[in-house]
Amino acid sequence: NPINSKTANITQKSRDGKGGIPIGQDFRDNSKKKVNSASRGDIVRTPTSHPDDFTKQKGKQGFKNKYTGEIWEKSGSKHSDKDGEWKVGLGKDEPYENRKITIGVDDGKIIKIDRK
């Protein structure tokens, strides 16, 4: 039976082997999937994995998703992912300190959602 990546469960463990990020769904084949409607542990399309989905924002360090309007910025921190992190703003806003979604650069997995 071939796996449908839209609904396939992802069972990867965190790098420490203790579970960490929960099982999620793989949305890499869905260009219109909003990160804001995904859950922690889901895998989404990023500017790294699907650069044609994004446009560089003029005068800024971020990218805008052509299909969802979401604003992405590369983070300098590497707390959760050895290759770095992407930060996505809530709704169509830029990411802010306590209002953002954090995504791993190397796998596109949603690591953390801050909605304060």
Secondary structure, DSSP 8 states (H G I E B T S, - for coil): ----TTT-EE----TTSS--S--EEB-TT-TT--GGGS-TT-B---TTT-GGGEEE-TTSSEEEETTT--EEEEES--SS-TT-EEEEESTTS--BTTEEEEEETTT-BEEEEEE-
